[in-house]
Amino acid sequence: MEQKPIQGEKKVFMTGNETVAWAALAAKADIMYGYPITPQNEIMHYWTRLAPKHNRKFLQTEDEISAGFTTVGGVLSGKRAFTATSGPGNVLMQDSLSMAEMMRIPIVMVVTQRGGPSTATVIYSQQETTLTCFGGNGEGIRVVYSTASHQELFDYTIKAFNTAWKYRFPTFVLGDGYQSQMREPLKIYDPDEKGIEFVPAVAQLGVEGEAGVDRDPIHLRNTYNMEDELYEVVRGLVDDFKAVAPEIEEYREQDVDDCEILVVAHGIVSRAVEGAVQQLRREGIKAGSFRPITLRPFPEKHLRRNAEKARKMLIVESAEGQLRRLAADAIYGCQTPMEGLFRPGESITVEEVVQAVKGLL
């Protein structure tokens, strides 16, 4: 019997990219398709070192467009396939991801955000939030987990494979360049020993039997001739997504029961926000934080509940209002004033958040 990649639970010290590769192994991924782009490269590098030892596969394609479509093909053949990219690569993969939305193909994609627009920097940003949540020419029928730590990169990469196959929506792990490159302690583990049961990967093409005789026909379609025909399909996608959204939504709250200033952030920026809230509380300022872990579906009701209790809101992000737009849509009609601390393509510190909150008083 093949030895498992991870046995028991181990405390390790590794980069975020290395963490993703180990998590994909633990999640029983069969194959990675990819094309190099910083700061994602090491996910591929670590995967190619680890995969042969555990009978897993890797294919480097000629570009990101091919990487996206080969991932789709791998899933259609019944493989637990995934890919990873960043920045311009994320843009180029949106065609295949839109196809996956329409055809309910459960691909998994890890995004390590870098500065934009265009090539910009290879370092860090939260400027791929809108692209990852709503990219392509569809309605954003996809699941997006925004991670804040290496432990979450490991946990949510594993979870993404189950979410994708359970609900049959494209599923994303949204990290960033800082998480990719820095080292941090975390615990890696065998999901089986945690009681995590994986939804089986099932082939949608090339299956045995005669359609209509031995099995139900498999009808995969992403083009329609009539407006009303397309409308019915999209309406079904949207309704299915809304129906399962409460099961998928995740969020984190800190000191929200009596907070007067509610600070909202996602991903790694939320770490600075939570540190700032602790400092502000020590100074007698009633601040609290709300962090959406799922950006799609967005935990709208939970943010609204907290927003309506606060005197003011502060949206903090390393982008020019991409999270703010999600939050504003979620709490439409709420009268609580909303301000922003926006630093596109640049990190945000605890001290800057503290200063911004005090400026609202």
Secondary structure as UniProt FT lines:
FT   STRAND          9..15
FT   HELIX           16..26
FT   TURN            27..28
FT   STRAND          31..34
FT   TURN            38..40
FT   HELIX           41..50
FT   HELIX           51..54
FT   STRAND          57..60
FT   HELIX           64..76
FT   TURN            77..78
FT   STRAND          81..85
FT   HELIX           88..92
FT   HELIX           94..103
FT   STRAND          108..113
FT   TURN            127..128
FT   HELIX           129..134
FT   STRAND          143..146
FT   HELIX           150..167
FT   STRAND          171..176
FT   HELIX           177..181
FT   STRAND          183..189
FT   HELIX           191..194
FT   TURN            212..214
FT   HELIX           227..248
FT   STRAND          251..254
FT   TURN            257..258
FT   STRAND          261..264
FT   TURN            267..268
FT   HELIX           269..282
FT   TURN            283..284
FT   STRAND          287..292
FT   STRAND          294..296
FT   HELIX           300..307
FT   TURN            308..309
FT   STRAND          312..317
FT   HELIX           322..330
FT   TURN            331..333
FT   STRAND          338..342
FT   TURN            344..345
FT   HELIX           350..360
//
